[in-house]
Structure formats: structure tokens, C-alpha cells
Amino acid sequence: MGKRHTKEITSKKLKRGDIIALENNEGVNILKWVDKRPVMMLTTCKNHLCKIIETGKNNRKGEQIKKPDAVICYNLGKKGVDMLDQMASYYTTLRKTIKWYKKATMEILFGTMLVNAWVVQNKFANTNRLSILQFREKIIFSLLYEDTPPIITKTPGRIDTLGTYEGQARQVRKRCRECYRKILEKEGKKEADRKAKKVKTFCHDCKDKPTLCLECFIVIHSKQK
């Protein structure tokens, strides 16, 4: 299969549902198939016959959906990649100003590797399933505080710890009471409702267990030493 044969495949005009394919002496197949638009593929898989087969699914009209076997195999294989890309895009560490090699390193560490670890955690750990955000938070806290929440001594013989509400972040997050108070005093209730941080953390040892962000927690209890 030379350039001439390749061009014959790529330039061939086909109707929707039609397929054309060629294989060279090295076992490389070039395939063109028309669905909503032309789809072209290269495959070296010996199991790919480059023929239209049934997918086992029906369209809205109740008709059997048919695709080339190579396309079906590709779609099955890319599901994991698509999920990884989706989960890695949440809370991404990438920034436009970072150079490409730094981006690649950060994506491998905080994208691919972290998502893979999250999948393994949820599959094999004998605990409740964690969201990707909860998993990231646990890693951050374990790195910062050696698997324990931050502890600040207020007075001799007493410590205060920053606890975390259990559950999905979007369901349990509340406004930091201290952030809300500061904004309320300066800018009023409307701005306080809009700007105050929403967090999952609270002071475990204060009397009314106020919701506090880490910054406010440290400031308040440092003043009370």
C-alpha cells in the first residue's frame, strides 16, 4: 500500500454507512467509513477485519446501529482515557503561564497519577467511596499535617483542632463564620453572602463548633494563646 493507494482511500467519496479499506504487506490497514462525517483510521490489529458489524444498540428509530469493528474496539478502549481526562480537568493545577515541560510534569503527577490512585482507592479500600475532591483534600491534608488536622494550643493544657464535615462538599459546605463577620462589618450583608468562603471545616473544640476556614482558624486561636 503506497501513497497512491492511500490517496485513493482518503479521497474516495462514500455515502453514509459505506466503508472502504486497504491493507499493505506489513499488516497496516487504512480505513475510511462515513457516519455523520468521514472517519479515517489506521490499525495494525490482526483482529480488525475492517467490516461493518452490529453494535447491539438501537437508534431512536429502533434501527440496529452498525459500525466498523475497528471503530467499536477503539471506542471501548478510549472510555478509560476519556474518564481520566475528565476527572483530571476538575481542580486542575495547570496555568497558561507555565512552560510546556512543567505542564507535562504537573499533568502526569496531579492529573494522570492522582486519578489512577483515586480509582484504586475507591476500588480496593474498605472505606466509603470518595469524590475526586475529597481524595485530593485528604492527600493535601496528609502532606501538610502528617495525617492529622492542624492543632494549635490556646492555653496550657488545651488544644483546638480543625474538624471536617463528612459528606459531599456541595452538600455540607457552610460559610466561614469569621470571614462572613468581617465582610458584613465592612460591606454589608449582600456582599457577605456573596464573598464569604464556603468550607467543610469547623473548630472541633470551640463551644458552638463554628465553621471556619483554615486561615481564620489559625488567626483566631493564635490571638487566644
Residue, then its C-alpha position, 0 to 999 in steps of 0.5 A: m500500500g503506497k501513497r497512491h493507494t492511500k490517496e485513493i482511500t482518503s479521497k474516495k467519496l462514500k455515502r453514509g454507512d459505506i466503508i472502504a479499506l486497504e491493507n499493505n504487506e506489513g499488516v497496516n490497514i487504512l480505513k475510511w467509513v462515513d457516519k455523520r462525517p468521514v472517519m479515517m483510521l489506521t490499525t495494525c490489529k490482526n483482529h480488525l477485519c475492517k467490516i461493518i458489524e452490529t453494535g447491539k444498540n438501537n437508534r431512536k428509530g429502533e434501527q440496529i446501529k452498525k459500525p466498523d469493528a475497528v471503530i467499536c474496539y477503539n471506542l471501548g478502549k478510549k472510555g478509560v482515557d476519556m474518564l481520566d481526562q475528565m476527572a483530571s480537568y476538575y481542580t486542575t493545577l495547570r496555568k497558561t503561564i507555565k512552560w510546556y515541560k512543567k505542564a507535562t510534569m504537573e499533568i502526569l503527577f496531579g492529573t494522570m497519577l492522582v486519578n489512577a490512585w483515586v480509582v484504586q482507592n475507591k476500588f480496593a479500600n474498605t472505606n466509603r467511596l470518595s469524590i475526586l475532591q475529597f481524595r485530593e483534600k485528604i492527600i493535601f491534608s496528609l502532606l501538610y499535617e502528617d495525617t492529622p488536622p492542624i492543632i494549635t494550643k490556646t492555653p496550657g493544657r488545651i488544644d483546638t483542632l480543625g474538624t471536617y464535615e463528612g459528606q459531599a462538599r456541595q452538600v455540607r459546605k457552610r460559610c466561614r463564620e469569621c470571614y462572613r463577620k468581617i465582610l458584613e462589618k465592612e460591606g454589608k450583608k449582600e456582599a457577605d453572602r456573596k464573598a464569604k468562603k464556603v468550607k467543610t471545616f469547623c473548630h472541633d473544640c470551640k463551644d458552638k463548633p463554628t465553621l471556619c476556614l483554615e486561615c481564620f482558624i489559625v488567626i483566631h486561636s493564635k490571638q487566644k494563646 
